[in-house]
Amino acid sequence: MLLPLPKRRSNPEDNVLPLINVVFLLLIFFMLAGALVQEPPFSVTPPETRHTASGEPDSQYLAIAADGRLAYNGDIIEESELAAHLAERSETGAPLQVRADNELEADRLTRLLTALREADVAEIRLLTTSQP
Amino acid sequence: MHIEVAPRRRHALGLTPLIDVVFNLLLFFMLASSLVDWRILDLATGSSPADADAPPAAEVRVTDDGMLRYEGETLDVPSMSERLSKELEEEAISAVILRAEAGVRLGPVVGAFDALANSGIDALALGESGREGD
């Protein structure tokens, strides 16, 4: 039996098409699945919870490092400047997302909650990750 | 005069510039976006003023190893949530306030808060630890 030999591809660009397909799919995946939120300027390891619902991170958030440093929307700020920054929020009074480090002293957060209440923030959303 | 006609290109659109752009976009989105599965824990910043006739709130302290201390008794989270649920049902207490002991990190406090909230204790708040021993 004689099988015909596969035809040689004449156009070298034809070989690139599968690559483009894969790259394009990867691009769409990362565009849709990833969230483009500015990361805080210090490393924050969020605490883990088991029962909370998942949510999307906001572009406006307060980050607290393990040593108590604060950052608002990615810029390091002092605690005294916090009220002024919060007053510039687009929806004042809406829940504020907070990314606090796992190793932060819990008391530091509760003292900050008091400061936030005085800045008209009734509720915070603490961002956590799910416990495996 | 004879002018040579340029040979027609077979492809009207070159693929190479397209691939370059798509590849750059891919790299950008891979590096800039984060794929973390975030969870949200809602915390109230202030408690509503307590009703004078209402039973008092239970003040539960979280110790460093994640145990809960209430009225001199130290229990783990499931046993404590059982006890607090019972007292809430009997209306011996009206709410539960979690206070961290001095130096306790956020991790165990958030874990205890999450577990208590999940076991049906709705009137739950984080409190400043303030004075020790109350």
Interface residues (C-beta under 8 A of the other chain):
Chain A: N11 E13 V16 L17 L19 I20 V23 F24 L26 L27 F30 M31 A33 G34 A35 L36 V37 E39 P46 P47 E48 T49 R50 H51 T52 A53 S54 G55 E56 P57 P95 Q97 A100 D101 N102 E103 L104 E105 A106 D107 L109 T110 R111 L113 T114 L116 R117 V121 A122 E123 I124 R125 L126 L127 T128 T129 S130
Chain B: R10 H11 L15 L18 I19 V22 F23 L25 L26 F29 M30 A32 S33 S34 L35 V36 D37 W38 R39 I40 L41 D42 L43 A44 T45 G46 V62 R99 A100 A102 G103 V104 R105 L106 G107 P108 V109 V110 G111 D114 A115 A117 N118 L126 G127 E128 S129
